[in-house]
């Protein structure tokens, strides 16, 4: 049984979530600093700002999770396509060689006309 290697989507997701958390904490500190200097008259506005920052932070974390999942799906899809191509080449070496020659010819004609 193969050991599953870490996937890139998970790394991206972790980095995005960490960034969203840091931004949320920084925004809370900025709000608290503003509240300390302006006094209790703005408590309601400060509480509302905190709620808004929390919602935005939650949305960013959710988006990071979705991007991580999509990255993993794309990675797996490309691995499957490469595996299928390898199987086809092993099962049909002459046809594969013909396809490769034809593709090379077409690409050379397209690139030489520029």
Residue pairs with C-beta under 8 A, 6 or more apart in sequence:
7 71
7 72
7 75
7 76
8 71
8 72
8 75
9 67
9 68
9 69
9 70
9 71
9 72
9 73
9 74
9 75
10 68
10 71
10 72
12 64
12 67
12 68
12 71
13 64
13 65
13 67
13 68
13 69
13 71
14 68
16 60
16 63
16 64
16 67
16 68
17 61
17 64
17 65
19 60
19 64
20 57
20 60
20 61
20 64
21 57
21 61
23 57
23 60
24 53
24 54
24 56
24 57
24 60
27 53
27 57
28 50
28 53
31 46
31 49
31 50
31 53
32 46
34 42
34 46
35 42
35 43
35 46
88 96
89 96
